[in-house]
Amino acid sequence: MMSEEHLRDSKAIEESRKKTQTRIAKFLDELKTCSSNYWGLGSGDVRLTVVSRDGHRVSMDVHKRVLSEKSRFFAEKLSQRKEKGVSHTVEISECDDVEVYVETVVLMYSDDLKKRLIGENVNKVLALLQVSAAIMFDAGISSCLEYLEAVPWSEDEEEKVLSLLCQLELHGSMTEVLQRVLSEPSTSVRTDDIFLKLLSGVLQAKDDKARREMKTLISRLLREDSFDYNSRVDVSKDILYHLCHRCLCSLVLCLSEAMCVDSSRQDRGVLMAEIAREADNLQWLVDILIDKRMANDFVKLWADQKELAELHSKIPTMYRHEISRITAQLCIAIGRGNILVPKDSRFSLLSTWLDALYEDFRWMRRASRSVDKKLIEEGLSQTILTLSLRQQQVILLNWFHRFLNKGDDYPNIQRAFEVWWRRAFIRQYADVPDSSQMQITICNYPT
């Protein structure tokens, strides 16, 4: 007994077959109308049969004159038979889609192919193009290509268009269609110019909502590109660092001006908004650098911003906390192994900016829902634990006393403190130098 699911499948297949037969019957009726009304032809002198791979057959009476004029394939085949007044029988076997073959033959009788294709979908026209190319129906090929050049494609359709055109090798006739997707030969300098204009435009955008949307869009596109190892186009490191330096200069200038502005003046608020904006821009660039695995040099660059760090300490926290998010970004990336820099650079980064991160942490959490407290604490802990044991001690003892006084207003890096404690007092590793080899002695002491 057939299952209910099998019955549904069988019913769906039968329904699909009936619809196909209905459409084919409609095409055959159209063929009769066109042959008499537009061509003034009588009954056909060629019996054309199209057979699908599963054995489904469709026969139609067509005209040698039309087939020979429209199709170089049929012209060659039918020219081999010179007898006049003799009917011909032609069979095309192993067809992928009988319906498309029938419709393509009907198109040979059409007086306006381009108009005939209006309203069709891309997949249908691609199927017609494939059959037209197979039977060398030049007018059909041209009309299908004109259609494809004029209509929009979805991304899936674009893949199918390119795949079929490459397969058919139509050469010059498909140039217009391919212009939509083929870039002109260009140099890396020209590509850099484009990226510089795009990124600079986003950084300088006047509309904040549009700026946020374009940042999200470009970040996503660049991230997609970074997964394609065969990609020939990428934003260069020089462009990104050029923009980073520009943002850093703007931040120093804004903070310097903020120091000289009276708190009662209205333009102070505008200036503080500009500080937050430039910090946000720099965060975006750093995200791109991290995604592109180009952020190593930025760690040193950020660690060297002594003047900016000094100015930062003199600005109210509510205006400056966005700057500390950059330090958090770098620590998270270092903690994940996404940035590989020497120990001295890591320690220099924390020496310059860790106090600022501590002081701004409360505001960072309050001001933005996007700030992940646990993520920052984990990144900071991991970064600290990559330093020498002596450097870990200096940083963690300093944090210990601050945390006792501030509590949740400070990042909770107890995990790093625990690991340092065990390294320092429980699992003590002692280097024993020897001219022949290095030995490591592990001493375990009871707790």
C-alpha positions as CSV (number, residue, x, y, z in Angstrom):
1,M,0.0,0.0,0.0
2,M,1.4,3.4,-1.0
3,S,2.3,5.8,1.8
4,E,0.5,9.1,2.1
5,E,3.8,10.9,1.3
6,H,4.3,8.8,-1.8
7,L,0.8,9.6,-2.9
8,R,1.3,13.3,-2.5
9,D,4.6,13.1,-4.5
10,S,2.9,11.1,-7.3
11,K,0.0,13.6,-7.4
12,A,2.4,16.5,-7.6
13,I,4.3,14.9,-10.5
14,E,1.1,14.2,-12.4
15,E,-0.1,17.8,-11.8
16,S,3.2,19.1,-13.1
17,R,3.0,16.9,-16.2
18,K,-0.5,18.1,-17.0
19,K,0.6,21.7,-16.7
20,T,3.5,21.1,-19.1
21,Q,1.3,19.4,-21.6
22,T,-1.1,22.3,-21.4
23,R,1.6,24.8,-22.1
24,I,3.0,22.7,-25.0
25,A,-0.5,22.5,-26.5
26,K,-0.7,26.3,-26.3
27,F,2.6,26.6,-28.1
28,L,1.5,24.2,-30.9
29,D,-1.7,26.3,-31.4
30,E,0.4,29.4,-31.6
31,L,2.6,27.7,-34.2
32,K,-0.4,27.0,-36.4
33,T,-1.5,30.6,-36.1
34,C,1.9,32.1,-36.9
35,S,2.5,29.8,-39.9
36,S,-0.7,30.8,-41.6
37,N,-1.1,34.5,-40.5
38,Y,2.4,35.8,-40.7
39,W,4.1,33.4,-43.1
40,G,1.2,32.5,-45.4
41,L,2.2,28.9,-45.3
42,G,0.0,25.9,-45.7
43,S,0.5,22.6,-44.0
44,G,4.0,21.7,-42.9
45,D,6.4,19.7,-44.9
46,V,8.7,18.7,-42.0
47,R,7.6,16.3,-39.3
48,L,9.7,17.4,-36.3
49,T,9.7,15.2,-33.2
50,V,11.3,16.2,-29.9
51,V,12.0,13.4,-27.4
52,S,12.9,13.9,-23.8
53,R,15.4,11.8,-21.8
54,D,12.5,10.0,-20.1
55,G,10.9,9.1,-23.5
56,H,8.2,11.8,-23.6
57,R,7.6,12.7,-27.3
58,V,6.1,15.8,-28.9
59,S,5.6,16.0,-32.7
60,M,4.7,19.0,-34.8
61,D,4.4,19.9,-38.4
62,V,6.8,22.7,-39.4
63,H,8.1,24.2,-42.6
64,K,11.5,23.5,-44.2
65,R,11.6,27.1,-45.4
66,V,11.3,28.6,-41.9
67,L,13.7,26.1,-40.3
68,S,16.3,26.6,-43.0
69,E,16.1,30.4,-42.9
70,K,16.2,30.7,-39.1
71,S,18.5,27.8,-38.1
72,R,21.9,27.0,-39.5
73,F,21.6,23.6,-37.9
74,F,18.4,22.7,-39.7
75,A,19.6,24.4,-42.9
76,E,22.5,22.0,-43.0
77,K,20.5,18.9,-42.1
78,L,17.6,19.6,-44.5
79,S,19.9,20.7,-47.4
80,Q,21.1,17.1,-47.6
81,R,17.6,16.2,-49.0
82,K,17.1,17.9,-52.4
83,E,13.8,16.3,-53.4
84,K,11.0,18.8,-53.9
85,G,7.5,18.1,-52.6
86,V,8.8,15.4,-50.3
87,S,8.0,15.5,-46.6
88,H,10.9,15.2,-44.2
89,T,11.0,13.6,-40.8
90,V,13.4,15.0,-38.2
91,E,13.8,13.7,-34.6
92,I,15.8,15.4,-31.8
93,S,16.4,12.9,-29.0
94,E,17.7,13.2,-25.4
95,C,16.3,16.7,-24.8
96,D,16.6,18.2,-21.3
97,D,13.4,20.1,-21.7
98,V,10.9,19.3,-24.5
99,E,8.8,22.3,-23.6
100,V,11.7,24.7,-24.2
101,Y,12.6,23.1,-27.6
102,V,9.0,23.4,-28.7
103,E,8.8,27.1,-27.7
104,T,12.1,27.8,-29.4
105,V,10.7,26.4,-32.7
106,V,7.6,28.6,-32.2
107,L,10.0,31.6,-31.8
108,M,11.3,31.0,-35.3
109,Y,7.9,32.0,-36.6
110,S,7.7,35.1,-34.5
111,D,8.0,38.5,-36.3
112,D,9.2,40.3,-33.1
113,L,11.3,38.1,-30.9
114,K,12.2,40.9,-28.5
115,K,8.6,41.7,-27.8
116,R,7.8,38.0,-27.4
117,L,10.3,37.7,-24.6
118,I,8.9,40.6,-22.5
119,G,7.6,39.4,-19.2
120,E,9.6,36.1,-19.2
121,N,11.9,35.3,-16.3
122,V,15.6,35.0,-16.5
123,N,15.7,31.2,-16.1
124,K,13.3,30.7,-18.9
125,V,15.3,32.9,-21.3
126,L,18.5,31.1,-20.3
127,A,16.8,27.9,-21.3
128,L,15.7,29.4,-24.6
129,L,19.2,30.7,-25.2
130,Q,20.8,27.3,-24.6
131,V,18.4,25.7,-27.2
132,S,18.9,28.5,-29.7
133,A,22.6,28.1,-29.5
134,A,22.3,24.3,-29.9
135,I,20.4,24.6,-33.1
136,M,22.3,27.8,-34.2
137,F,19.1,30.0,-34.2
138,D,21.0,33.3,-34.5
139,A,18.0,35.6,-34.2
140,G,16.9,33.7,-31.0
141,I,20.4,34.0,-29.6
142,S,20.5,37.7,-30.2
143,S,17.1,38.3,-28.7
144,C,17.9,36.3,-25.6
145,L,21.1,38.2,-25.1
146,E,19.4,41.6,-25.6
147,Y,16.8,40.5,-23.0
148,L,19.6,39.4,-20.5
149,E,21.4,42.7,-21.1
150,A,18.3,44.8,-20.3
151,V,16.8,43.1,-17.2
152,P,18.0,43.0,-13.6
153,W,19.4,39.7,-12.2
154,S,19.3,38.3,-8.8
155,E,22.6,37.0,-7.4
156,D,21.5,33.4,-8.1
157,E,20.5,34.4,-11.7
158,E,23.8,36.2,-12.2
159,E,25.7,33.0,-11.4
160,K,23.5,31.1,-13.9
161,V,23.9,33.7,-16.6
162,L,27.7,33.7,-16.3
163,S,27.9,30.0,-16.1
164,L,25.9,29.5,-19.3
165,L,27.6,32.2,-21.3
166,C,31.0,30.7,-20.4
167,Q,29.7,27.3,-21.4
168,L,28.3,28.4,-24.8
169,E,31.3,30.5,-25.8
170,L,29.4,33.0,-27.8
171,H,32.4,35.3,-27.8
172,G,31.7,38.8,-29.2
173,S,27.9,38.5,-29.1
174,M,27.8,38.3,-25.3
175,T,30.1,41.3,-24.6
176,E,27.3,43.6,-23.9
177,V,25.8,41.2,-21.3
178,L,29.1,40.7,-19.5
179,Q,29.9,44.4,-19.2
180,R,27.6,44.4,-16.2
181,V,30.0,42.2,-14.2
182,L,33.4,42.3,-15.8
183,S,35.7,45.0,-14.5
184,E,38.1,46.9,-16.7
185,P,41.8,46.1,-16.4
186,S,43.0,48.2,-13.5
187,T,46.0,48.7,-11.3
188,S,46.4,48.5,-7.6
189,V,46.7,52.3,-7.5
190,R,43.4,52.7,-9.1
191,T,41.8,50.3,-6.7
192,D,43.3,52.1,-3.8
193,D,41.9,55.3,-5.0
194,I,38.4,53.8,-5.1
195,F,38.7,52.4,-1.6
196,L,40.2,55.7,-0.3
197,K,37.2,57.6,-1.6
198,L,34.7,55.1,-0.2
199,L,36.2,54.9,3.2
200,S,36.9,58.6,3.5
201,G,33.3,59.3,2.4
202,V,32.0,57.2,5.3
203,L,34.3,58.7,7.8
204,Q,33.3,62.2,6.8
205,A,29.6,61.6,6.3
206,K,27.3,64.3,7.8
207,D,24.3,62.0,8.3
208,D,25.0,59.8,11.3
209,K,22.4,57.2,10.4
210,A,23.7,56.9,6.9
211,R,27.3,56.7,8.2
212,R,26.4,53.8,10.5
213,E,24.6,51.9,7.7
214,M,27.4,52.3,5.3
215,K,30.0,51.2,7.9
216,T,28.0,48.1,8.5
217,L,27.6,47.4,4.7
218,I,31.3,48.0,3.9
219,S,32.5,45.9,6.9
220,R,30.3,43.1,5.8
221,L,31.5,43.2,2.2
222,L,35.2,43.4,3.2
223,R,34.6,40.5,5.6
224,E,33.0,38.4,2.9
225,D,36.0,39.2,0.7
226,S,38.5,38.2,3.4
227,F,37.1,34.6,3.3
228,D,37.8,34.4,-0.4
229,Y,41.5,33.6,-0.7
230,N,41.4,33.9,-4.5
231,S,40.1,37.5,-4.3
232,R,42.1,39.9,-6.5
233,V,40.6,43.0,-4.9
234,D,41.3,44.1,-1.3
235,V,41.8,47.4,0.6
236,S,45.5,48.0,1.1
237,K,47.2,48.3,4.4
238,D,48.6,51.7,3.4
239,I,45.1,53.1,2.8
240,L,43.8,51.9,6.2
241,Y,46.8,53.2,8.1
242,H,46.6,56.5,6.3
243,L,43.0,56.9,7.5
244,C,44.0,55.8,11.0
245,H,46.6,58.5,11.2
246,R,44.1,61.0,10.0
247,C,41.6,60.0,12.8
248,L,44.4,60.1,15.4
249,C,45.4,63.6,14.3
250,S,41.7,64.7,14.5
251,L,41.4,63.2,18.0
252,V,44.5,65.0,19.3
253,L,43.3,68.3,17.8
254,C,39.8,67.9,19.2
255,L,41.0,67.0,22.7
256,S,43.5,69.9,22.6
257,E,40.7,72.3,21.7
258,A,38.4,70.8,24.4
259,M,41.1,71.7,27.0
260,C,40.8,75.3,26.1
261,V,37.0,75.6,25.8
262,D,35.0,76.9,28.8
263,S,32.5,74.3,30.0
264,S,29.7,76.8,29.8
265,R,30.1,77.5,26.1
266,Q,27.7,75.8,23.7
267,D,30.3,74.8,21.3
268,R,31.9,72.5,23.9
269,G,29.1,70.0,23.3
270,V,29.7,70.1,19.6
271,L,33.4,69.5,20.2
272,M,32.7,66.5,22.5
273,A,30.4,65.0,19.9
274,E,33.2,65.3,17.4
275,I,35.5,63.4,19.8
276,A,33.1,60.6,20.0
277,R,32.6,60.6,16.3
278,E,36.3,60.3,15.5
279,A,36.8,57.6,18.2
280,D,33.9,55.7,16.6
281,N,35.6,56.1,13.2
282,L,38.8,54.7,14.5
283,Q,37.1,51.8,16.1
284,W,35.6,50.9,12.7
285,L,39.0,51.1,11.0
286,V,40.6,48.9,13.8
287,D,37.8,46.3,13.3
288,I,38.7,46.2,9.6
289,L,42.4,45.9,10.4
290,I,41.7,43.0,12.7
291,D,39.5,41.2,10.2
292,K,42.2,41.7,7.5
293,R,45.0,40.5,9.9
294,M,46.8,43.8,9.5
295,A,46.4,45.2,13.1
296,N,49.9,44.3,14.4
297,D,51.4,47.7,13.6
298,F,48.4,49.5,15.1
299,V,49.1,48.1,18.5
300,K,52.5,49.9,18.5
301,L,50.9,53.0,17.0
302,W,48.3,53.1,19.7
303,A,50.8,52.4,22.4
304,D,52.8,55.4,21.2
305,Q,50.0,57.8,21.6
306,K,51.4,59.4,24.8
307,E,50.1,62.9,24.0
308,L,46.6,61.6,23.3
309,A,46.5,59.5,26.5
310,E,47.6,62.6,28.5
311,L,44.9,64.7,26.9
312,H,42.4,61.9,27.4
313,S,42.9,61.9,31.2
314,K,41.9,65.6,31.4
315,I,38.6,65.3,29.5
316,P,35.3,64.4,31.3
317,T,34.7,60.6,31.2
318,M,31.3,61.0,29.5
319,Y,33.0,62.4,26.5
320,R,36.1,60.3,26.2
321,H,35.0,56.7,27.0
322,E,34.6,55.9,23.3
323,I,38.4,56.2,23.0
324,S,39.0,53.5,25.6
325,R,36.9,51.1,23.5
326,I,39.8,51.0,21.0
327,T,42.1,49.6,23.8
328,A,39.4,47.1,24.6
329,Q,39.2,46.1,20.9
330,L,42.9,45.4,20.8
331,C,43.0,43.4,24.0
332,I,40.1,41.2,22.8
333,A,41.9,40.6,19.5
334,I,45.3,39.9,21.3
335,G,43.5,37.6,23.8
336,R,42.0,35.6,20.9
337,G,45.3,35.3,19.1
338,N,44.1,37.5,16.2
339,I,46.9,40.0,16.7
340,L,50.5,38.8,17.1
341,V,52.9,41.4,18.5
342,P,56.0,41.2,20.7
343,K,55.7,41.2,24.5
344,D,57.2,44.7,24.7
345,S,54.4,46.1,22.4
346,R,51.7,44.4,24.5
347,F,53.2,45.8,27.7
348,S,53.6,49.2,26.2
349,L,49.9,49.1,25.1
350,L,48.8,48.5,28.6
351,S,51.2,50.9,30.1
352,T,49.8,53.7,28.0
353,W,46.1,53.0,28.0
354,L,45.2,50.6,30.9
355,D,44.6,53.3,33.4
356,A,42.3,55.1,31.0
357,L,40.4,51.8,30.3
358,Y,39.9,51.3,34.1
359,E,38.6,54.8,34.6
360,D,36.2,54.7,31.6
361,F,34.9,51.1,32.1
362,R,31.8,52.2,34.0
363,W,30.8,54.7,31.4
364,M,31.6,52.3,28.5
365,R,29.1,49.8,30.0
366,R,26.4,52.4,30.7
367,A,26.6,54.3,27.5
368,S,26.4,51.4,25.0
369,R,24.5,48.2,25.0
370,S,26.9,46.8,22.4
371,V,29.7,46.7,25.0
372,D,30.2,43.2,26.2
373,K,31.6,43.4,29.7
374,K,32.6,39.7,29.9
375,L,34.3,39.9,26.5
376,I,36.4,42.9,27.5
377,E,37.4,41.3,30.8
378,E,38.3,38.0,29.1
379,G,40.4,39.8,26.5
380,L,42.2,42.0,29.1
381,S,42.9,38.9,31.2
382,Q,44.3,36.9,28.4
383,T,46.5,39.9,27.2
384,I,47.9,40.4,30.7
385,L,48.7,36.7,31.0
386,T,50.9,36.8,27.9
387,L,53.3,39.1,29.6
388,S,56.3,38.2,31.7
389,L,55.5,37.1,35.2
390,R,57.0,40.3,36.6
391,Q,54.9,42.4,34.3
392,Q,51.8,40.4,35.3
393,Q,52.5,41.1,38.9
394,V,52.9,44.8,38.5
395,I,49.6,45.1,36.6
396,L,47.6,42.7,38.7
397,L,48.6,44.1,42.1
398,N,47.7,47.5,40.8
399,W,44.3,46.2,39.6
400,F,43.8,44.4,43.0
401,H,43.9,47.6,45.0
402,R,41.8,49.6,42.6
403,F,39.2,46.9,42.4
404,L,38.8,46.8,46.1
405,N,37.9,50.4,46.1
406,K,35.8,50.6,42.9
407,G,34.2,47.1,42.6
408,D,32.0,46.7,39.6
409,D,33.1,50.1,38.2
410,Y,36.3,48.3,37.2
411,P,36.8,45.3,34.9
412,N,36.7,42.1,36.9
413,I,39.9,40.2,35.9
414,Q,40.0,37.8,38.8
415,R,40.7,34.9,36.4
416,A,44.0,36.5,35.4
417,F,44.8,37.2,39.0
418,E,44.2,33.5,39.9
419,V,46.4,32.3,37.1
420,W,49.2,34.7,38.0
421,W,48.9,33.6,41.7
422,R,49.3,30.0,40.8
423,R,52.2,30.7,38.5
424,A,53.9,32.8,41.1
425,F,53.3,30.8,44.3
426,I,52.0,27.3,43.4
427,R,53.6,26.1,40.2
428,Q,57.0,27.7,40.2
429,Y,59.1,27.1,37.1
430,A,62.8,27.6,37.5
431,D,65.2,27.8,34.6
432,V,68.4,25.8,35.1
433,P,70.9,26.9,32.5
434,D,73.3,24.3,31.2
435,S,75.8,24.5,28.4
436,S,74.4,21.3,26.8
437,Q,70.7,21.7,27.4
438,M,68.0,23.6,29.2
439,Q,66.1,21.9,32.0
440,I,62.9,23.0,33.6
441,T,62.1,21.9,37.1
442,I,58.5,22.0,38.3
443,C,58.1,22.3,42.1
444,N,54.6,21.7,43.6
445,Y,53.9,23.1,47.0
446,P,50.9,22.2,49.1
447,T,48.3,24.9,49.4
